[in-house]
Amino acid sequence: MMSDTEQQVEHVMVVPTLLFHEVGYFQGFNSEVEPYLKTLFDPNYISFRPRDTVEEDPSFKQLIPYCIFRHEGKIFYYTRGSKGGEQRLHSKRSIGIGGHISLEDDAKVGSTYREGMQREIDEEVAMDTKYTEECVGLINDDETEVGKVHLGIVHIFDLELPKVLPREESIIMTGFDSPEKLLQESDQFETWSQICLKGLFELS
């Protein structure tokens, strides 16, 4: 039987970092999602491990949905206030909503990952609009301590109406703006947002 302490530790979805390297290592943004999703979401490779352990263990990558909301070409943005969970990201601007997929998201029907993604969205924002959603890329950033232990899976939600309101105190100063404007201000954004803005919207 698990002790109270063990039960309180969140267990999060991870895959071995070596598996990610086998599919094809990259640094930054990658729009070739299919080969990664096929392998990384194979139940034979996914496990749920204590979050406090894997946050310090680069031999595993935590799979993180990173959800971008778009309305008529404009992108939702916000600033992370001081009450958020990840100390390393405070007061940075962001275009992504998301977080860890937990063992508690285990889906009886459908996908645990999708359940977790929806829970993260519902916890952080209220979306009062219809939308379509597409997985458009992955983020890997081994140049930061946070990035070494996470792999971002980027989803764009195209909204019928620009109705996204924060539910959490850690999400402040929200709005919608053009990708061009956000790219000009990209040094104010957290690394993953910078990578997404450049990977998705920067004209080469």
FIVO-913122 format. One record per residue (C-alpha): residue in one letter; x negated, y, z negated; residue number from 1. Coordinates in nm, 4 decimals. Each point is the difference from the previous one (the first is absolute). Layout:
<nodes>
NODE|A|X|Y|Z|NUM
...
</nodes>
This chain:
<nodes>
NODE|M|0.0000|0.0000|0.0000|1
NODE|M|-0.1292|0.3480|0.0867|2
NODE|S|-0.0805|0.2403|-0.2798|3
NODE|D|0.1761|0.3390|-0.0161|4
NODE|T|-0.3168|0.1686|0.1248|5
NODE|E|-0.0209|-0.2237|0.3078|6
NODE|Q|0.3669|0.0586|0.0800|7
NODE|Q|-0.0447|0.3781|-0.0189|8
NODE|V|-0.2839|0.0053|0.2529|9
NODE|E|0.1362|0.0686|0.3479|10
NODE|H|-0.0951|-0.2658|0.2551|11
NODE|V|-0.0458|0.1502|0.3472|12
NODE|M|-0.0144|-0.1412|0.3536|13
NODE|V|-0.3537|-0.0558|0.1289|14
NODE|V|-0.1863|-0.1791|0.2771|15
NODE|P|-0.3695|-0.0939|0.0025|16
NODE|T|-0.2129|0.2797|0.1468|17
NODE|L|-0.1883|-0.2633|0.2036|18
NODE|L|0.3275|-0.0899|0.1744|19
NODE|F|0.0407|0.3626|0.1084|20
NODE|H|-0.3587|-0.0076|0.1318|21
NODE|E|0.0727|-0.3208|0.1927|22
NODE|V|0.2947|0.1583|0.1844|23
NODE|G|-0.2212|0.2979|0.0817|24
NODE|Y|-0.1686|0.2500|-0.2287|25
NODE|F|0.0604|0.3697|0.0644|26
NODE|Q|-0.0493|0.3259|-0.1871|27
NODE|G|0.2765|0.2598|0.0259|28
NODE|F|0.3189|-0.0514|0.2047|29
NODE|N|0.0942|-0.2940|0.2225|30
NODE|S|0.3168|-0.0061|0.2114|31
NODE|E|-0.0386|-0.3686|0.0960|32
NODE|V|0.2311|-0.1287|-0.2727|33
NODE|E|0.1205|-0.3365|0.1301|34
NODE|P|-0.3093|-0.2205|-0.0551|35
NODE|Y|-0.0421|0.1400|-0.3519|36
NODE|L|0.3618|-0.0376|-0.1096|37
NODE|K|0.0160|-0.3542|0.1359|38
NODE|T|-0.3015|-0.1099|-0.2059|39
NODE|L|0.0203|0.2241|-0.3075|40
NODE|F|0.3629|-0.0921|-0.0692|41
NODE|D|-0.0571|-0.3728|0.0361|42
NODE|P|0.1265|-0.1444|-0.3325|43
NODE|N|-0.3108|-0.2213|-0.0121|44
NODE|Y|-0.2206|0.3065|-0.0504|45
NODE|I|0.2126|0.2334|-0.2101|46
NODE|S|-0.0255|-0.0141|-0.3779|47
NODE|F|0.1131|0.2128|-0.2929|48
NODE|R|-0.2735|0.0953|-0.2435|49
NODE|P|-0.0214|0.2253|-0.3073|50
NODE|R|-0.0207|0.3596|0.1180|51
NODE|D|-0.2555|0.1066|-0.2610|52
NODE|T|-0.2366|-0.2729|0.1268|53
NODE|V|0.0353|0.0548|0.3751|54
NODE|E|-0.0323|0.3806|-0.0305|55
NODE|E|-0.3673|-0.0707|-0.0817|56
NODE|D|-0.0517|-0.2949|0.2362|57
NODE|P|-0.0833|0.0817|0.3663|58
NODE|S|0.0166|-0.3705|0.0935|59
NODE|F|0.3779|0.0493|0.0209|60
NODE|K|0.2046|0.2545|0.1933|61
NODE|Q|0.3301|0.1138|-0.1516|62
NODE|L|0.2605|0.0383|0.2761|63
NODE|I|0.1623|0.3432|-0.0235|64
NODE|P|0.2902|0.1235|0.2155|65
NODE|Y|-0.0630|0.3627|0.0980|66
NODE|C|0.3262|0.1523|0.1235|67
NODE|I|0.0066|0.3175|0.2094|68
NODE|F|0.3310|0.1818|0.0532|69
NODE|R|0.0514|0.1895|0.3257|70
NODE|H|0.2882|0.2182|0.1190|71
NODE|E|0.0005|0.1495|0.3506|72
NODE|G|-0.3776|-0.0246|0.0163|73
NODE|K|-0.0629|0.1587|-0.3401|74
NODE|I|-0.1640|-0.1990|-0.2799|75
NODE|F|0.1049|-0.0101|-0.3665|76
NODE|Y|-0.2769|0.1084|-0.2378|77
NODE|Y|-0.0366|0.0532|-0.3744|78
NODE|T|-0.2572|0.0729|-0.2691|79
NODE|R|-0.0786|-0.2565|-0.2703|80
NODE|G|0.0589|0.1592|-0.3404|81
NODE|S|-0.1866|-0.0932|-0.3159|82
NODE|K|0.2584|-0.2579|-0.1148|83
NODE|G|-0.0722|-0.2627|0.2653|84
NODE|G|-0.1501|-0.3414|-0.0734|85
NODE|E|-0.3215|0.0233|0.2031|86
NODE|Q|-0.2272|0.2526|-0.1728|87
NODE|R|-0.2398|0.0036|0.2957|88
NODE|L|0.2646|0.1573|0.2286|89
NODE|H|0.1346|0.2817|-0.2189|90
NODE|S|0.0679|0.3425|0.1557|91
NODE|K|-0.0710|-0.1281|0.3510|92
NODE|R|0.2550|0.0456|0.2756|93
NODE|S|0.1427|-0.3101|0.1688|94
NODE|I|0.2216|-0.1109|0.2874|95
NODE|G|0.0413|-0.3573|-0.1304|96
NODE|I|0.2455|-0.1568|-0.2445|97
NODE|G|-0.0707|-0.3490|-0.1287|98
NODE|G|-0.1782|-0.2133|-0.2524|99
NODE|H|-0.0845|-0.3484|-0.1172|100
NODE|I|0.2134|-0.3022|0.0801|101
NODE|S|0.0707|-0.1703|-0.3298|102
NODE|L|0.0730|-0.3631|-0.0884|103
NODE|E|0.3317|0.1334|-0.1334|104
NODE|D|0.0979|0.0923|0.3584|105
NODE|D|0.0195|-0.3713|0.0818|106
NODE|A|0.2786|-0.0302|0.2564|107
NODE|K|0.2393|-0.2927|-0.0102|108
NODE|V|0.0978|0.0876|0.3571|109
NODE|G|-0.2233|0.1886|0.2411|110
NODE|S|-0.3387|0.1503|-0.0696|111
NODE|T|-0.1602|0.0786|-0.3367|112
NODE|Y|-0.2037|0.2689|0.1760|113
NODE|R|0.3143|0.1667|0.1398|114
NODE|E|0.1716|-0.0187|-0.3391|115
NODE|G|-0.3003|0.1669|-0.1595|116
NODE|M|-0.0218|0.2677|0.2672|117
NODE|Q|0.3672|0.0884|-0.0467|118
NODE|R|-0.0389|0.0080|-0.3792|119
NODE|E|-0.2980|0.2366|0.0274|120
NODE|I|0.1924|0.2331|0.2330|121
NODE|D|0.3069|-0.0032|-0.2266|122
NODE|E|-0.2124|0.0729|-0.3072|123
NODE|E|-0.1783|0.2960|0.1562|124
NODE|V|0.2565|0.1690|0.2262|125
NODE|A|0.3701|0.0170|0.0817|126
NODE|M|0.0587|-0.0411|0.3738|127
NODE|D|0.3523|0.1087|0.0875|128
NODE|T|-0.0079|-0.0731|0.3717|129
NODE|K|0.0015|-0.2777|0.2571|130
NODE|Y|-0.3372|-0.0925|0.1487|131
NODE|T|-0.1952|-0.2393|0.2175|132
NODE|E|-0.3291|-0.1447|-0.1224|133
NODE|E|-0.3090|-0.1342|0.1749|134
NODE|C|-0.3332|-0.1354|-0.1222|135
NODE|V|-0.2580|0.2042|0.1914|136
NODE|G|-0.3423|-0.0733|-0.1454|137
NODE|L|-0.2303|-0.0934|-0.2839|138
NODE|I|-0.2374|0.2036|-0.2146|139
NODE|N|-0.3276|-0.1250|-0.1404|140
NODE|D|-0.2316|0.2371|-0.1808|141
NODE|D|-0.3025|-0.1627|-0.1589|142
NODE|E|-0.1659|0.3390|-0.0555|143
NODE|T|0.1995|0.0716|-0.3186|144
NODE|E|0.0401|-0.1975|-0.3226|145
NODE|V|0.3803|-0.0047|0.0417|146
NODE|G|-0.0274|-0.1075|0.3634|147
NODE|K|-0.2351|-0.2927|-0.0603|148
NODE|V|0.2716|-0.1961|-0.1796|149
NODE|H|0.3026|0.0994|0.2126|150
NODE|L|0.1230|-0.0536|0.3547|151
NODE|G|0.2703|0.2365|0.1233|152
NODE|I|0.2800|-0.1135|0.2294|153
NODE|V|0.1457|0.3068|0.1700|154
NODE|H|0.3708|0.0278|0.0777|155
NODE|I|0.1660|0.2968|0.1723|156
NODE|F|0.3631|0.0668|-0.0893|157
NODE|D|0.1735|0.2143|0.2627|158
NODE|L|0.2816|0.1774|-0.1835|159
NODE|E|0.3286|0.1276|0.1441|160
NODE|L|0.0038|0.2797|-0.2604|161
NODE|P|-0.2912|0.1591|-0.1933|162
NODE|K|0.1452|-0.1119|-0.3340|163
NODE|V|-0.2845|-0.1254|-0.2182|164
NODE|L|0.0031|0.1143|-0.3626|165
NODE|P|-0.2477|-0.0951|-0.2747|166
NODE|R|0.1160|-0.2256|-0.2824|167
NODE|E|-0.3312|0.0001|-0.1897|168
NODE|E|-0.1577|0.2928|-0.1853|169
NODE|S|-0.3298|-0.0894|0.1668|170
NODE|I|0.1371|0.1087|0.3406|171
NODE|I|0.0037|0.3790|0.0307|172
NODE|M|-0.0115|0.2700|0.2703|173
NODE|T|0.1724|-0.2034|0.2719|174
NODE|G|0.0966|0.0944|0.3532|175
NODE|F|-0.0205|-0.0885|0.3693|176
NODE|D|-0.2597|0.1411|0.2360|177
NODE|S|-0.1493|-0.0700|0.3415|178
NODE|P|-0.2879|-0.2496|0.0234|179
NODE|E|-0.2085|0.2760|0.1644|180
NODE|K|0.0412|0.2279|-0.3032|181
NODE|L|-0.0710|-0.2834|-0.2442|182
NODE|L|-0.3121|-0.0956|0.1965|183
NODE|Q|-0.1277|0.3571|-0.0343|184
NODE|E|0.0414|-0.0341|-0.3782|185
NODE|S|-0.1229|-0.3599|-0.0171|186
NODE|D|-0.2791|0.0774|-0.2498|187
NODE|Q|0.2744|0.0552|-0.2636|188
NODE|F|0.1312|-0.3561|0.0463|189
NODE|E|-0.0924|-0.3293|-0.1603|190
NODE|T|-0.2275|-0.2193|0.2119|191
NODE|W|0.2709|-0.2396|0.1241|192
NODE|S|0.2120|0.2940|0.1202|193
NODE|Q|-0.3009|0.1470|0.1808|194
NODE|I|-0.0625|-0.3364|0.1676|195
NODE|C|0.3675|-0.0285|0.1055|196
NODE|L|0.0232|0.3555|0.1291|197
NODE|K|-0.3114|-0.0497|0.2130|198
NODE|G|0.0844|-0.3556|0.1072|199
NODE|L|0.3620|0.0689|0.0926|200
NODE|F|0.0199|0.3639|0.1024|201
NODE|E|-0.3405|0.1341|0.1005|202
NODE|L|-0.0248|0.0372|0.3756|203
NODE|S|-0.3283|-0.1389|0.1239|204
</nodes>
